[in-house]
Amino acid sequence: MAGETRADLPTLQSVAGRLRKAGETLDEVGSGVPATPQAGDLTPDIAALVGHLTDVSGNLVVGLKEAGDRVEQARAAYSGTDRAAAANLDGAF
């Protein structure tokens, strides 16, 4: 049907779970950041690079978890809308 919107609720739930799990897994990896290696004159640069990568990874963790939460919210909204529409149609025919 033209203009139709379909949402596969189990797929949305799976996507939300996978996003959250990816964020959790990356967060676990980030808790074990290695010490800065001794690299002579480059040690401060390497330390800055490791720090930057840690910050960016932290942002990615937050983003993945937030995306998972938003997909789950969308799934719940679709589900609620479908239930409400079915209840409105119940007995109409």
N, C-alpha and C positions, 0 to 999 in steps of 0.2 A: 504494500500500500504506500502511495506517495506521502511523504512527510511523516512517515512512521518512525518512531524511536523505539528501539529495543535495547534492553539491558539484561545481559545474562548474569543473574545475581551470583551464582557460584563462581563464575569467572572473576567478577569484581572482588569477591571475597578472597579468592586466590591471589589476585594481583596485589591487594592490600597487604596480605600476609607476606608475600614475597618481598615487597618493598620494605616492610618493617624488619623482616629477617635480614635483608641485605644491610640495612642500617645498623642493626645489632651486631652483625658479624664484623663489619668495618670498625665499629666502636670497640669491639674486643681486640682487634688487631692494633688499634691505636693506643690501647692501654699498655702496650709493650714496646714503646718507642725506644730504640737503642740510643746509647750514649753517643755523643759526637766523637767520631774517630779523630785521632791525632793525625793531622795532615799538614803539619808545618804551617807555612804562611797561609794556606787555604783553610785552616781550621775554622776561623770566624765565618768565612763564606759558606762552608758546609753546614755549620751550625745554623746560620740564617736560612739556608735552603731546607734543612730538616724542620725547622720551626715553621716555615711557610707551608710546607707539605702537611704538617700536623694541623695547622689552622684550617687549611682547605679541606682536609679530610673530615675535620670536625664539622665544618659547614655542610659537607656532603651527608654526614650521618644525620644531622638535624633535618636536612631536606628530604632524605629518603623516608625517615620516620613520619614527617609531616605529610608527605605525599601518600603514604600508606593510610594515615588517618583520614585524609580527604577522600581517598577512594572509598574507604569504608563508610564515610558519611554520605557519599553519593549513592552507594549501594543501599543504605538504610532509607534514604529519601526515595529512591526508585521503588523500593519494596513497599514503603508506606503509601506512596501515591497509587500504586497498583491495588493495594488492599482497599484504600478509600474509594477508588473508582469501581472496584468490584462490589463493594458494599452499596454504592449509589445505584448500581445497575441491578442489584439483587431485588427481585420482585417487580422490576419494571416491565417485564415481559410476561 
